[in-house]
Amino acid sequence: MTATPIHDHRLGVRARTLLGAGPRLHWAIAAVVILALLSPMALTDRTFGTDWSNQLWLVWNQGITIHDLGHPSYFLQSTLGAFYPLFAFYGAPAFATAGLLSSVIGGHPVVAFVASYFAAAALGYGGLLWLARQLGVRGWRGHVPAVLFITSAYYVTNIYGRGAWTETMATSAIPLVLAAALSLLGGRRPTVRAAVALVAGVALFAGSHNLTLTWGAVFIVLLVGVAGIAGWAHRPPVRRLALVAGLALLGVGIDLWYLLPDLVFASKVRIGGATPTGAHDLDSFSNVFGLLRPERVRAHSRADVINVQTPVLGLAWAIAACALSWRALTGPWRRLAVGLLAIWALFTWLILVHAPFSVLPGFLRHIQFAFRLQTYVTLAISLLAIVGLRGVQRLRSRRGLVLSLAAAAIAALSLGQGLTQAWRQPSSLPSRHAIFVASYKTPPTWYATPPNGVLDYADASLPMLPKDRLGSVPGVTLTGLEGIQELSIPVTQRPQISGYAFRFPSPGPGPIATNVPAGDYIVGVHGARVAGRTDAGLLVVGTPPRPGTPTRITFQTARTWPIVVGKYASLLAGLIAVLALLAAVVFRARRRLPIERTAPGEGRAPAPPDTREDTPSGVASGRR
């Protein structure tokens, strides 16, 4: 719906021009905000929060693997061990995408990594702007919710303070998924652009960060429920719902090579038994509802500046705008506003009060820290602001202009706070060169290095064998980090498609440790039986009973059913996506072919009058 002109003749044309924005101005506003927010990353050599350099190192490793093997891997070959299955449980599709980009451009992981942050910010910003325009917000006002989201305290913290790259990727995809789904549900006809955006957005959302996938799905389900109740009388056709569901499943299917092993094997690794969410000093009421963003540093690191403040001014403005324009909003929009406020209250309550986590299902309890839910608090506020902006632009008085300018001022203030927060973040390393000493050497910021650290994705399911029961093979085994003899796969070598093999005469029956921190469900062992694991989660194999027997033990990716089924399901989903895209493009091209001219006097029949009502789904389709 177009913006209602302001009927105050003293304001005249200037006011109407101010409230409008051409396409070029939209691009310019978005570009300026995103470039400004990410300028510290693009213009400096800093490494920001602790995990920023760790995630960059992982992108570098996956890029090397793709270059050498021609495909991504579940495993990280490094001083942490051989066949460490980190990528099997942590963001493999996201790392594979960034690693592929790094490999394609000639092995430049920093360029690929920084570019991925720009892409994520563009998805988050563009998704909310697209959503606002579909819901009837016109002109520059549509940028306000997008600015509030990507300059919010926790979003900037994920980028710089925590360096949580995978979480940033996943949370940035949510607005795109919502906007694309709404376009397909409420548009006059489904578009190829919206379909591609939905599939790509779901694939990024599902393949980046497990905790965001879990809680983001909860948020989306709640939002769909609220929107369904608000506009139940004008719900979209079943065929549109089926289309959106099918495309979303296609996006998930592309990630099944990662999601299926992750889901089936997650309980077998150490992090699968992590302790539930506990209280955190950043979850206090005064901090969550603070107007300013003070420099709050995580206890275990001097480099991690954590800000988790709610966009309080944005929330206050959204509530005030909805209240002052209540009469201008129809019933569905009022119900939507109340529902969004309820979602905001629910997630805020979970941040402030930790007791509910103890009664939630297990997959919702392991969120590490409750302030991670600030993402959904901020999204709810941004969506509520869209409803408020829609109501404000329908006001026929100076009040509408004042509220619009107040929204712009709050967005500008949020941008200023975000820039201050970004530039204030110190560097965890002297420069980025410290990350690239060797691909097999963990960067200095890595905080989970044996023997003092714990490998989160090491096996915890096999029976543990004491050190005094472990044997050795003279001339073959080496002393490992635990001080025991190991069959040590060389991690300094490039990845090999055929795996790694040891040949030696059997010393007789007895278990021998390896430097493989994984179970036989993900690492296939041939030529020896799997006997168990060490205390650190290293795989232990048994040698043939007869001394002197020629022995060949091979280690490679296991062919268990989740790995095999997941791989072929992803290939099938990718093939279906490509064929569907080609079919859509061909169909669209054929529709644009010139048609036979009609005879004189045989013009088209006049279109029937549009009597559809003013509802969220109606506005999305251009209905007035």
Buried (B, 14 or more C-beta within 10 A) or exposed (E): BEBBEBEEEEBEEEBEEBBBBEEEEBEEBBEEBBEBBBEBBEEEEBBBBBBBBBBBBBBBBBBBBBBBEEEBBBBBBBBBBBBBBBBBBBBBBBBBBBBBBBBEEEEBBBEBBBBBBBBBBBBBBBBBBBBBBBBBBBBBBBBBBBBBBBBBBBBBBBBBBBBBBBBBBBBBBBBBBBBBBBBBBBBEEBBBEBBBBBBBBBBBBBBBBBBBBBBBEBBBEBBEEBBEEBBEEBBBEEEBBEBBEBBBEBBBBBBBBBBBBBBBBBEBBBBBEEEBBEEBEBBBEEBBEBEEBEEBEBEEBEBBBBBBBBBBBBBEBBBBBBEBBEEBBBEBBBBBBBBBBEBBEBBBEBBBEBEBBEEBEEEBBBBEBBBBBBBBBBBBBBBBBBBBBBBBBBBEEEEBBEBBEBBBEBBEBBBEBBBEBBEBBBBBBEEBEBBBEEBBBBBBBBBBBBEEEBBBBBBBBBEEBEEEEBBBBEEBBEEBBBEBBBBBBEBEEEBEEEBBBBEBBBBEEBBBBBBBBBBBBBBBBEBBEBBBBBEBBBBBBBBBEEEEEEBEBBBBBBEBEBBBBBBEBBBEBBEBBEEBBEEBEEEEEEEEEEEEEEEEEEEEEEEEEEEEBBBBBBBBBBBE
